[in-house]
Amino acid sequence: MAAPLVPTEPAAPQSRPLHRDFTVLQAAILVLLLDQLSKYVVIQSLSPGFSFPFRGIFRITHVHNTGSAFGILQGLNTPLIFVSFIGIVILVLIYRSQPHPSNWLRLSLALQLGGAFGNLIDRMRLGYVTDFIDIGPWPVFNLADASIVSGLIILAWVLTRGRSPKEQPQQQTAPAVAGGDPGGDELEDDLDYRSLVIPFREMREMIEGNEPDPVDDLTRDRRRETPPTLVEDADQRPAEPERLC
């Protein structure tokens, strides 16, 4: 005897590993290379503490940063290395949690991964991060910091954006009538029409002696189509008076 077939539930969609998403990896590597190249040019061109130009709103200023982004948490280079590793793991988990990550999410993760690795290399190799972008009163930062902040903004927008509710079609319902008949209004109008218009028209034809109006045929047809429950029986209906020739 064959065993009964047991229905199997569809398997949940599996997310693609991050190391197989070559678009995200290439974008992250590009950010990393641009960050390291810009830092190398600054290190070779300016001594620490010097700026080019000397004055102005936008300057290139060589700064050694032992803290976090934008100069905060100074002197905590070693703890920030572990924080960087934790942040990278969190980004990988966010990617793995999405069966079909959108392009905006992939761009956000690529920017953050590239920036995180860029600063992490500086911390492990030099013991500090090289900052050089000096804009007005804003703290000096680098391309890795800008990439991380931009990625965080995009990630927050992707995770918090809400979908507008779909407009529900408005259903038109017929007005309720006594007896639950949806066509009650039409039948009542038909009865009012026959009780007022038809006797007047028949009386006019009796007096004037005109030929029957073609409209009478239509009214008679409407009378035949009326349900027998809403009109009098044929035996109780008054006979129509004979028309004069």
Backbone hydrogen bonds in HBPLUS format (Angstrom, degrees):
<---DONOR---> <-ACCEPTOR-->    atom                        ^
c    i                          cat <-CA-CA->   ^        H-A-AA   ^      H-
h    n   atom  resd res      DA  || num        DHA   H-A  angle D-A-AA Bond
n    s   type  num  typ     dist DA aas  dist angle  dist       angle   num
A0020-ARG N   A0017-PRO O   3.12 MM   3  5.56 158.6  2.17 110.1 116.8     1
A0021-ASP N   A0018-LEU O   3.05 MM   3  5.28 158.6  2.10 108.8 115.6     2
A0025-LEU N   A0021-ASP O   3.15 MM   4  6.44 165.8  2.17 153.1 157.5     3
A0026-GLN N   A0022-PHE O   2.85 MM   4  5.86 159.6  1.90 142.6 148.2     4
A0027-ALA N   A0023-THR O   3.04 MM   4  6.19 159.0  2.09 145.2 150.9     5
A0028-ALA N   A0024-VAL O   2.91 MM   4  6.09 160.0  1.95 150.0 155.8     6
A0029-ILE N   A0025-LEU O   2.89 MM   4  6.06 160.2  1.93 149.4 155.0     7
A0030-LEU N   A0026-GLN O   2.93 MM   4  6.09 151.2  2.02 142.6 150.6     8
A0031-VAL N   A0027-ALA O   3.05 MM   4  6.34 159.0  2.09 148.8 153.4     9
A0032-LEU N   A0028-ALA O   2.95 MM   4  6.20 159.6  1.99 148.6 154.7    10
A0033-LEU N   A0029-ILE O   2.87 MM   4  6.09 161.1  1.91 151.9 156.2    11
A0034-LEU N   A0030-LEU O   3.01 MM   4  6.20 165.8  2.03 152.3 155.9    12
A0035-ASP N   A0031-VAL O   2.97 MM   4  6.12 156.3  2.03 147.9 154.6    13
A0036-GLN N   A0032-LEU O   2.99 MM   4  6.22 168.5  2.01 154.2 156.7    14
A0037-LEU N   A0033-LEU O   2.86 MM   4  5.93 157.4  1.91 150.0 156.9    15
A0038-SER N   A0034-LEU O   3.01 MM   4  6.05 162.2  2.04 144.3 149.0    16
A0039-LYS N   A0035-ASP O   3.09 MM   4  6.28 157.5  2.14 147.2 153.5    17
A0040-TYR N   A0036-GLN O   2.97 MM   4  6.10 152.8  2.04 141.8 149.4    18
A0041-VAL N   A0037-LEU O   3.03 MM   4  6.30 157.9  2.08 150.3 155.3    19
A0042-VAL N   A0038-SER O   3.11 MM   4  6.33 158.4  2.16 145.2 150.8    20
A0043-ILE N   A0039-LYS O   2.91 MM   4  6.12 163.3  1.94 152.4 156.9    21
A0044-GLN N   A0040-TYR O   3.02 MM   4  6.19 154.8  2.09 147.1 153.5    22
A0045-SER N   A0041-VAL O   3.00 MM   4  6.01 130.5  2.25 139.1 151.8    23
A0045-SER N   A0042-VAL O   3.20 MM   3  5.10 133.2  2.44  93.5 106.1    24
A0046-LEU N   A0042-VAL O   2.91 MM   4  5.71 165.9  1.93 156.7 157.6    25
A0050-PHE N   A0047-SER O   3.14 MM   3  5.73 165.2  2.17 142.3 142.6    26
A0049-GLY N   A0062-HIS O   2.73 MM  13  5.43 172.4  1.74 151.1 153.9    27
A0062-HIS N   A0050-PHE O   3.09 MM  12  5.92 158.2  2.13 169.1 169.1    28
A0052-PHE N   A0060-ILE O   2.84 MM   8  5.13 140.0  2.00 131.9 144.9    29
A0060-ILE N   A0052-PHE O   2.84 MM   8  5.13 157.7  1.89 131.9 139.5    30
A0136-GLY N   A0057-ILE O   2.69 MM  79  4.68 162.6  1.72 147.3 149.3    31
A0059-ARG N   A0134-ASP O   2.81 MM  75  5.07 166.3  1.82 156.7 160.7    32
A0134-ASP N   A0059-ARG O   3.02 MM  75  5.07 156.5  2.08 164.7 157.2    33
A0061-THR N   A0132-PHE O   2.89 MM  71  4.61 149.3  1.98 131.7 134.9    34
A0063-VAL N   A0131-ASP O   2.92 MM  68  5.11 155.1  1.98 159.3 156.8    35
A0131-ASP N   A0063-VAL O   2.96 MM  68  5.11 167.3  1.97 150.5 153.9    36
A0065-ASN N   A0129-VAL O   2.76 MM  64  4.94 169.0  1.77 154.6 156.8    37
A0129-VAL N   A0065-ASN O   2.75 MM  64  4.94 164.9  1.78 138.5 143.8    38
A0068-SER N   A0072-ILE O   2.48 MM   4  5.18 159.1  1.52 161.4 167.4    39
A0071-GLY N   A0068-SER O   3.28 MM   3  5.75 134.8  2.50 139.8 133.1    40
A0080-LEU N   A0076-LEU O   3.13 MM   4  6.14 150.1  2.22 142.0 150.8    41
A0081-ILE N   A0077-ASN O   3.11 MM   4  6.41 127.9  2.39 140.7 153.6    42
A0081-ILE N   A0078-THR O   3.08 MM   3  5.22 138.8  2.26 101.4 112.9    43
A0083-VAL N   A0079-PRO O   3.03 MM   4  6.36 155.3  2.09 146.8 154.5    44
A0084-SER N   A0080-LEU O   2.92 MM   4  6.02 145.8  2.04 136.2 144.6    45
A0085-PHE N   A0081-ILE O   3.13 MM   4  6.52 153.7  2.20 146.7 152.7    46
A0086-ILE N   A0082-PHE O   2.99 MM   4  6.28 160.0  2.03 151.1 156.6    47
A0087-GLY N   A0083-VAL O   2.88 MM   4  6.09 156.5  1.93 147.8 154.4    48
A0088-ILE N   A0084-SER O   3.02 MM   4  6.28 153.6  2.09 147.2 153.7    49
A0089-VAL N   A0085-PHE O   3.05 MM   4  6.33 158.8  2.09 149.4 154.7    50
A0090-ILE N   A0086-ILE O   2.98 MM   4  6.24 156.9  2.03 150.0 156.3    51
A0091-LEU N   A0087-GLY O   3.03 MM   4  6.28 154.5  2.10 146.2 152.6    52
A0092-VAL N   A0088-ILE O   3.05 MM   4  6.36 154.0  2.12 147.5 154.3    53
A0093-LEU N   A0089-VAL O   2.97 MM   4  6.26 155.6  2.04 149.6 156.2    54
A0094-ILE N   A0090-ILE O   2.90 MM   4  6.18 151.4  1.99 148.6 156.4    55
A0095-TYR N   A0091-LEU O   3.09 MM   4  6.36 153.9  2.16 143.7 150.2    56
A0096-ARG N   A0092-VAL O   2.96 MM   4  6.25 156.8  2.02 147.6 154.1    57
A0097-SER N   A0093-LEU O   2.94 MM   4  6.08 135.8  2.13 142.4 153.4    58
A0098-GLN N   A0095-TYR O   3.25 MM   3  5.64 162.9  2.28 110.6 115.8    59
A0106-ARG N   A0102-SER O   3.00 MM   4  6.30 157.8  2.06 148.8 155.3    60
A0107-LEU N   A0103-ASN O   2.89 MM   4  6.09 154.6  1.96 144.8 151.6    61
A0108-SER N   A0104-TRP O   2.94 MM   4  6.15 157.3  1.99 145.5 151.8    62
A0109-LEU N   A0105-LEU O   2.98 MM   4  6.23 164.4  2.01 152.5 155.7    63
A0110-ALA N   A0106-ARG O   2.94 MM   4  6.08 155.2  2.00 145.5 152.8    64
A0111-LEU N   A0107-LEU O   2.99 MM   4  6.20 162.8  2.02 152.9 156.5    65
A0112-GLN N   A0108-SER O   3.09 MM   4  6.31 163.7  2.12 149.9 154.4    66
A0113-LEU N   A0109-LEU O   2.83 MM   4  5.90 162.0  1.87 150.0 155.6    67
A0114-GLY N   A0110-ALA O   2.97 MM   4  6.01 167.0  1.99 148.3 152.4    68
A0115-GLY N   A0111-LEU O   3.05 MM   4  6.16 160.7  2.09 144.1 149.7    69
A0116-ALA N   A0112-GLN O   2.83 MM   4  5.89 158.0  1.88 147.0 153.7    70
A0117-PHE N   A0113-LEU O   2.99 MM   4  6.11 167.4  2.01 152.2 155.2    71
A0118-GLY N   A0114-GLY O   3.04 MM   4  6.12 146.6  2.15 137.0 146.8    72
A0119-ASN N   A0115-GLY O   3.11 MM   4  6.37 164.2  2.13 154.2 155.3    73
A0120-LEU N   A0116-ALA O   2.91 MM   4  5.99 151.2  1.99 143.8 153.2    74
A0121-ILE N   A0117-PHE O   3.00 MM   4  6.06 155.3  2.06 145.7 149.7    75
A0123-ARG N   A0119-ASN O   3.00 MM   4  6.29 159.8  2.04 151.9 157.1    76
A0124-MET N   A0120-LEU O   3.02 MM   4  6.20 162.7  2.05 151.4 155.6    77
A0125-ARG N   A0121-ILE O   2.91 MM   4  5.87 147.1  2.01 145.1 154.2    78
A0126-LEU N   A0122-ASP O   2.76 MM   4  5.38 160.6  1.80 144.0 150.8    79
A0127-GLY N   A0122-ASP O   3.25 MM   5  6.62 134.9  2.47 143.0 149.7    80
A0127-GLY N   A0123-ARG O   3.08 MM   4  4.45 128.1  2.36 102.5 115.9    81
A0132-PHE N   A0141-PHE O   3.03 MM   9  5.92 151.7  2.11 133.7 134.9    82
A0133-ILE N   A0141-PHE O   2.76 MM   8  5.22 161.3  1.80 171.6 165.5    83
A0141-PHE N   A0133-ILE O   3.09 MM   8  5.22 155.6  2.15 138.6 143.8    84
A0138-TRP N   A0135-ILE O   3.01 MM   3  5.66 142.4  2.15 146.5 147.5    85
A0146-ALA N   A0142-ASN O   3.14 MM   4  6.47 165.5  2.16 152.7 156.4    86
A0147-SER N   A0143-LEU O   2.88 MM   4  6.02 151.4  1.96 144.8 152.9    87
A0148-ILE N   A0144-ALA O   2.94 MM   4  6.16 157.9  1.99 149.7 155.0    88
A0149-VAL N   A0145-ASP O   3.00 MM   4  6.23 170.0  2.01 157.1 159.2    89
A0150-SER N   A0146-ALA O   2.99 MM   4  6.07 160.6  2.03 143.6 149.6    90
A0151-GLY N   A0147-SER O   2.95 MM   4  6.08 157.2  2.00 145.3 151.8    91
A0152-LEU N   A0148-ILE O   2.93 MM   4  6.19 152.8  2.01 149.2 156.6    92
A0153-ILE N   A0149-VAL O   3.02 MM   4  6.29 156.0  2.08 149.8 155.7    93
A0154-ILE N   A0150-SER O   3.06 MM   4  6.33 163.1  2.09 150.4 154.6    94
A0155-LEU N   A0151-GLY O   2.88 MM   4  6.04 157.2  1.93 146.6 153.5    95
A0156-ALA N   A0152-LEU O   2.89 MM   4  6.07 159.8  1.93 148.7 153.7    96
A0157-TRP N   A0153-ILE O   3.05 MM   4  6.27 153.3  2.12 144.8 152.1    97
A0158-VAL N   A0154-ILE O   2.91 MM   4  6.16 153.4  1.98 148.6 156.0    98
A0159-LEU N   A0155-LEU O   2.97 MM   4  6.14 161.0  2.01 152.6 157.0    99
A0160-THR N   A0156-ALA O   3.07 MM   4  5.97 139.8  2.23 140.0 149.2   100
A0161-ARG N   A0157-TRP O   3.05 MM   4  5.62 133.8  2.27 139.3 145.6   101
A0180-GLY N   A0177-VAL O   3.20 MM   3  5.69 160.1  2.24 132.8 132.8   102
A0184-GLY N   A0181-ASP O   3.15 MM   3  5.32 149.4  2.25 121.7 118.8   103
A0187-LEU N   A0183-GLY O   3.16 MM   4  6.43 160.2  2.20 152.9 158.6   104
A0188-GLU N   A0184-GLY O   2.89 MM   4  6.09 157.6  1.94 151.6 157.9   105
A0189-ASP N   A0185-ASP O   2.96 MM   4  6.19 156.7  2.02 148.2 154.3   106
A0190-ASP N   A0186-GLU O   2.97 MM   4  6.19 149.0  2.06 142.0 150.8   107
A0191-LEU N   A0187-LEU O   2.95 MM   4  6.25 154.1  2.02 148.3 154.7   108
A0192-ASP N   A0188-GLU O   2.99 MM   4  6.25 161.6  2.02 150.3 155.0   109
A0193-TYR N   A0189-ASP O   2.93 MM   4  6.08 152.2  2.00 144.0 151.8   110
A0194-ARG N   A0190-ASP O   3.00 MM   4  6.28 161.8  2.04 149.8 153.7   111
A0195-SER N   A0191-LEU O   2.95 MM   4  6.09 156.2  2.00 150.0 156.8   112
A0196-LEU N   A0192-ASP O   3.17 MM   4  6.16 134.8  2.38 140.8 149.7   113
A0197-VAL N   A0193-TYR O   2.88 MM   4  5.58 156.2  1.93 147.6 155.2   114
A0201-ARG N   A0197-VAL O   3.04 MM   4  6.21 157.0  2.09 154.7 161.4   115
A0202-GLU N   A0198-ILE O   2.94 MM   4  6.16 161.7  1.97 160.6 165.2   116
A0203-MET N   A0199-PRO O   2.99 MM   4  6.13 158.0  2.04 147.4 153.2   117
A0204-ARG N   A0200-PHE O   3.05 MM   4  6.26 153.6  2.13 142.6 149.6   118
A0205-GLU N   A0201-ARG O   3.07 MM   4  6.32 154.4  2.14 145.7 152.0   119
A0206-MET N   A0202-GLU O   3.03 MM   4  6.30 148.3  2.14 144.6 153.0   120
A0207-ILE N   A0203-MET O   3.11 MM   4  6.38 152.9  2.18 147.9 154.2   121
A0208-GLU N   A0204-ARG O   2.97 MM   4  6.08 174.9  1.97 156.7 158.3   122
A0209-GLY N   A0205-GLU O   2.80 MM   4  5.31 139.6  1.96 132.9 142.9   123
A0216-ASP N   A0213-ASP O   2.81 MM   3  5.54 152.3  1.88 121.9 129.4   124
A0217-ASP N   A0214-PRO O   3.17 MM   3  5.54 131.1  2.43 103.4 114.1   125
A0218-LEU N   A0215-VAL O   3.07 MM   3  5.16 116.4  2.49  95.7 110.9   126
A0219-THR N   A0215-VAL O   2.96 MM   4  6.35 157.3  2.01 151.5 158.0   127
A0220-ARG N   A0216-ASP O   2.80 MM   4  6.04 153.6  1.87 151.3 158.7   128
A0221-ASP N   A0217-ASP O   2.94 MM   4  6.20 153.1  2.01 144.6 151.7   129
A0222-ARG N   A0218-LEU O   2.94 MM   4  6.22 156.8  2.00 148.1 154.7   130
A0223-ARG N   A0219-THR O   2.88 MM   4  6.08 142.3  2.02 138.7 149.6   131
A0224-ARG N   A0220-ARG O   2.92 MM   4  6.27 147.5  2.03 145.7 153.7   132
A0225-GLU N   A0221-ASP O   3.03 MM   4  6.31 150.1  2.12 147.1 155.0   133
A0226-THR N   A0223-ARG O   3.31 MM   3  5.29 148.7  2.41  96.5 105.4   134
A0230-LEU N   A0227-PRO O   3.12 MM   3  5.79 161.7  2.16 119.6 124.5   135
A0237-ARG N   A0233-ASP O   3.12 MM   4  6.20 119.6  2.50 141.4 156.2   136
